Amino acid sequence: MQIEQSAVPASALPLEAFNAHLRLATGFADDDVPDAQAERALRAALAAIEGRTAKALLSRDVTLSLLRWRAAGAQPLPMAPVSAVTSVVLTDRDGVEEPVDPARWRLAADAHRPQLCATGALLPAVPPGGKVKIAFTAGFGPAWPNLPADLAQAVMLLAATYFEYRVPGEAGDGAGMPFGVLALIERWRTVRTLAGGAG
C-alpha cells in the first residue's frame, strides 16, 4: 500500500505560466483564468502524466507498506526519482514498531527503477504476520523549474486540453492523451517487468 504523506502545494504550480500558455496556445481571452480552474487543470494533468510515467514530478513524501520483500536483497520502489529514503520500520503482528538501523540499507537511486538495497546480503526479515514501512521522498524537486523541460511541457499541453474541454461532452470520445503529449513523455515511460518476482 502506497500513501502520499504530503500533497503538492498550490505555490509549486505554474499558474501564471499556465495562463500565458492558454492565451498563446488556445486563443483564450486576455482575462486571467481563475486560479481555482487553472489549479484543477494542472493537478489533473500532473496526475495523468505521473500515472503514465510512474514518475513523481514535484516532490512529496510517500510511505510504502509491504507484507514481504519482493526480493531478499532489494526492494523496488514504486515511484521515481527518489531523492532519499528517510526510514525503514518493521511492525510485528501486535503493532509493535522497530526502526531498522540505516546502516543495514541504502538507496540505489535510478531515474526509472530506484531500489532499497541491503548493505549486506539480505534486507531485515519482515516479522510473521507483520509488515515493513518505507518512508521516502520522490520527485524531481519542490519547484516547477526542477522538472525536465519535456515533462513540464507535457503537463502544460495536457492541462490546456483539460481546460478547453472542461464541460462534459465537449471532448468528443475522450480517446486517450493527445499525440504531442505522448511523444513528450515517451522516453520517461517505464516498462514494468515483474514476471518471476513476488507480488
C-alpha positions as CSV (number, residue, x, y, z in Angstrom):
1,M,0.0,0.0,0.0
2,Q,1.4,3.4,-1.1
3,I,0.3,6.6,0.7
4,E,1.4,10.1,-0.1
5,Q,2.0,11.9,3.1
6,S,2.3,15.4,1.6
7,A,0.5,17.0,-1.3
8,V,1.9,19.3,-3.9
9,P,1.3,22.8,-2.7
10,A,-0.5,25.3,-4.9
11,S,2.5,27.6,-4.7
12,A,4.5,25.0,-6.6
13,L,2.1,25.0,-9.6
14,P,2.9,27.4,-12.5
15,L,-0.4,29.2,-12.5
16,E,0.9,32.4,-14.2
17,A,2.8,30.4,-16.9
18,F,-0.3,28.3,-17.5
19,N,-2.4,31.5,-18.0
20,A,0.2,32.6,-20.6
21,H,0.2,29.2,-22.2
22,L,-3.5,29.3,-22.6
23,R,-3.5,32.7,-24.2
24,L,-0.8,31.7,-26.7
25,A,-1.8,28.2,-27.5
26,T,-5.6,28.2,-27.4
27,G,-6.5,31.8,-28.1
28,F,-8.0,32.2,-24.6
29,A,-9.2,35.7,-23.7
30,D,-6.9,38.2,-22.3
31,D,-8.5,37.9,-18.9
32,D,-6.7,35.6,-16.5
33,V,-8.1,32.2,-15.8
34,P,-9.4,31.9,-12.2
35,D,-6.7,30.3,-10.1
36,A,-9.1,27.5,-8.9
37,Q,-9.8,26.4,-12.5
38,A,-6.2,26.6,-13.5
39,E,-5.1,24.6,-10.5
40,R,-7.7,21.9,-11.2
41,A,-6.5,21.5,-14.8
42,L,-2.8,21.4,-13.7
43,R,-3.4,18.9,-10.9
44,A,-5.4,16.6,-13.3
45,A,-2.6,16.8,-15.9
46,L,0.1,16.2,-13.3
47,A,-1.8,13.1,-12.1
48,A,-2.3,11.8,-15.6
49,I,1.4,12.3,-16.6
50,E,2.6,10.7,-13.3
51,G,0.3,7.7,-13.9
52,R,1.6,7.2,-17.4
53,T,5.3,7.5,-16.5
54,A,5.4,6.2,-12.9
55,K,7.3,9.4,-12.1
56,A,6.7,11.9,-9.3
57,L,7.1,15.2,-10.9
58,L,7.0,17.6,-7.9
59,S,8.5,16.4,-4.6
60,R,6.3,14.8,-2.0
61,D,6.7,12.4,1.0
62,V,5.5,8.8,0.4
63,T,5.2,5.7,2.6
64,L,5.1,2.2,1.2
65,S,3.8,-0.6,3.4
66,L,4.7,-4.2,2.4
67,L,3.9,-7.6,3.9
68,R,7.1,-9.1,2.4
69,W,10.1,-8.0,0.3
70,R,9.9,-8.6,-3.4
71,A,13.5,-10.0,-3.2
72,A,15.7,-10.8,-0.3
73,G,18.3,-8.3,-1.1
74,A,16.5,-5.4,-2.8
75,Q,13.0,-3.9,-2.9
76,P,12.0,-1.8,-5.9
77,L,10.3,1.5,-5.1
78,P,7.1,2.3,-7.0
79,M,7.9,5.9,-7.9
80,A,10.9,7.6,-9.4
81,P,13.0,9.6,-9.0
82,V,13.7,9.1,-5.2
83,S,15.9,11.6,-3.6
84,A,16.0,10.0,-0.1
85,V,14.8,7.1,2.0
86,T,14.1,8.6,5.4
87,S,13.2,5.4,7.4
88,V,12.5,1.7,7.3
89,V,10.3,0.4,10.1
90,L,9.3,-3.2,10.9
91,T,6.0,-3.8,12.6
92,D,5.1,-7.1,14.2
93,R,1.6,-8.7,14.3
94,D,0.9,-6.9,17.6
95,G,1.6,-3.5,16.1
96,V,5.0,-3.0,17.9
97,E,7.3,-1.0,15.7
98,E,11.1,-1.4,15.4
99,P,13.1,1.1,13.2
100,V,15.7,-0.6,11.1
101,D,19.3,0.7,11.5
102,P,20.1,2.9,8.5
103,A,23.4,1.1,8.3
104,R,21.5,-2.0,7.1
105,W,20.1,-0.4,4.0
106,R,20.8,2.1,1.2
107,L,19.0,3.8,-1.6
108,A,20.1,2.7,-5.1
109,A,19.0,5.9,-7.0
110,D,17.8,5.4,-10.6
111,A,15.8,7.6,-12.9
112,H,13.4,4.8,-13.6
113,R,13.8,2.0,-11.1
114,P,15.1,3.1,-7.7
115,Q,15.5,0.4,-5.1
116,L,16.0,0.0,-1.4
117,C,19.0,-2.4,-1.2
118,A,20.6,-4.3,1.7
119,T,24.1,-3.2,2.6
120,G,24.8,-6.8,3.4
121,A,23.4,-9.9,1.8
122,L,19.8,-9.6,3.0
123,L,17.3,-7.0,4.0
124,P,15.9,-7.4,7.5
125,A,13.3,-10.1,7.8
126,V,9.7,-8.9,8.0
127,P,8.0,-10.3,11.2
128,P,5.5,-13.1,10.5
129,G,2.1,-11.5,10.3
130,G,3.7,-8.1,10.4
131,K,4.8,-5.6,7.8
132,V,7.5,-3.2,6.8
133,K,7.0,0.5,6.1
134,I,9.4,2.5,3.9
135,A,9.3,6.3,4.0
136,F,10.9,8.1,1.1
137,T,10.8,11.4,-0.8
138,A,10.0,11.2,-4.5
139,G,10.1,13.9,-7.2
140,F,12.4,15.9,-9.4
141,G,12.3,18.8,-6.9
142,P,10.0,21.1,-5.0
143,A,9.6,23.8,-7.7
144,W,8.4,23.8,-11.3
145,P,11.8,24.7,-12.8
146,N,13.2,21.4,-11.3
147,L,11.1,19.5,-13.9
148,P,12.7,18.2,-17.1
149,A,11.6,20.5,-19.9
150,D,9.7,17.8,-21.9
151,L,7.7,16.7,-18.8
152,A,6.8,20.3,-17.9
153,Q,5.7,21.0,-21.5
154,A,3.6,17.8,-21.5
155,V,1.8,18.9,-18.3
156,M,1.1,22.3,-19.9
157,L,-0.3,20.8,-23.1
158,L,-2.5,18.3,-21.3
159,A,-3.7,20.8,-18.7
160,A,-4.7,23.1,-21.6
161,T,-6.7,20.3,-23.2
162,Y,-8.4,19.5,-19.9
163,F,-9.2,23.2,-19.5
164,E,-10.5,23.6,-23.1
165,Y,-12.8,20.6,-22.8
166,R,-13.8,21.2,-19.1
167,V,-17.5,20.9,-19.9
168,P,-18.7,17.3,-20.0
169,G,-19.3,16.1,-23.6
170,E,-17.0,18.7,-25.3
171,A,-14.0,16.4,-25.6
172,G,-15.6,14.0,-28.1
173,D,-14.9,10.4,-27.4
174,G,-12.0,11.1,-25.0
175,A,-9.8,8.5,-26.6
176,G,-6.6,9.0,-24.6
177,M,-3.9,11.6,-24.5
178,P,-3.1,14.0,-27.4
179,F,-0.3,12.6,-29.6
180,G,2.0,15.6,-28.7
181,V,1.8,14.8,-25.0
182,L,2.5,11.1,-25.6
183,A,5.6,12.0,-27.7
184,L,6.9,14.2,-24.9
185,I,6.6,11.6,-22.2
186,E,7.6,8.5,-24.2
187,R,11.3,8.5,-23.0
188,W,10.1,8.7,-19.4
189,R,7.8,5.7,-19.5
190,T,8.8,2.6,-17.6
191,V,8.2,-0.9,-18.9
192,R,7.3,-3.0,-15.9
193,T,8.7,-6.5,-16.0
194,L,7.6,-8.2,-12.8
195,A,7.4,-11.7,-14.0
196,G,9.1,-14.1,-11.6
197,G,9.1,-11.6,-8.7
198,A,7.0,-11.9,-5.6
199,G,3.8,-9.8,-5.9
